[in-house]
Amino acid sequence: MRISLLPLLVLALPLLEIAGFVVVGRQIGALATVGLVLASSIAGSLLLRHQGFGVMARVRAEMDAGRDPSSQLAHGAMIVLAAILLIIPGFITDILAI
């Protein structure tokens, strides 16, 4: 019987994020912790907005020039993933985004 690790990771991530909040909150204080979480979410939103539209424009330009846009699509997918990880509250997902 094969056991997939993905469901375990999905269940463990919120617990790890809460533990991260506690550790960081003890070191720098609750208000600074909330500020960091808000700042990373705002950074993720801005990244998604600015880079997302830029990637779409670069893909369109590559296609108009008759070139393969796959590298631009892959780059755009990585940017979107990083932005989503930054938007999700927590320090572990922020580290994964970087």
N, C-alpha and C positions, 0 to 999 in steps of 0.2 A: 504494500500500500504506500503510495507516494504522498507525502505531506508537503504542501506548498508553503513556503515561508512568507509569501506576500500577505495573506490574511493576518498572520502573526505580527508582521511589521506594521500593518495598518492599525491594528489594535494597540500596539506598543507605542506608536508615535505620540498620541496625545498624553500618555503617561510620562514619556520622556520629556515632552515639551513642558508639562507642569513641573516636573523636577527641575528643568532648566530655569523656569521662572522663579522657583524658590531659591535656587543657588544664586542666580544673578541678583534677585531682589535682596538677599541678605548682604551681598557685597556692595551694591551701589544704591540700594533703597528702592522702595516701591514706586515712587513718582518717576525716578529716572528709568526704571524698568519699563513702565508704561510708555514713557516718552520714546524709548528705543523701539518698542514694538510699533508704535504709531509711525515713527520715522521710517522704519523699514517697509511698512505697508504703503506709505505715501511714495517711497522710492520705487517700489514695485509697480504701483499704478502709473507713475510717470514713465518708467521704463517701458511698460506695456504700451502706453499710448504713443510715445515718441518713436520708439524703435519698431513697433508693430506697423505703423503706417510707412515708415522708412523702408522696411523690408518688402512690403507690398509694392512700393514704387520701384525698388531695385529689381524685384522679380519681373515686374512688367517691362522694365527697360531691357532686361536680359532677353525676354521673349521677343520684344520688338526688334532687337538686334539679331535675332535668329540664333542665339546661344542657349545652351542648356542652363536653366535656372535652378538645378538641383542643389548646388552648393549654397545659393542664397536661401532656398527653402529650408535646408538643414540648419543654416545659421539662424534663420528666423524662428525655427522650432525651438532651438536651444534658448534663444532670448525669451520667448514666450514662457517656456518652462521655468527659467530663472525668475521671471517676473511673477509668475503664479506662486512660486515658492517664497518669494519675498512678501507677497501679499498675505499669505497664510501666517497668522500670529504664532510666533515662537522662534527661539534662537537656533534650534537644530535645523529647521527648514531654511532659515536665513543662511546658515553655514553651508547647507547643501546647494543653495542658490549661487553662492560665490564659487 
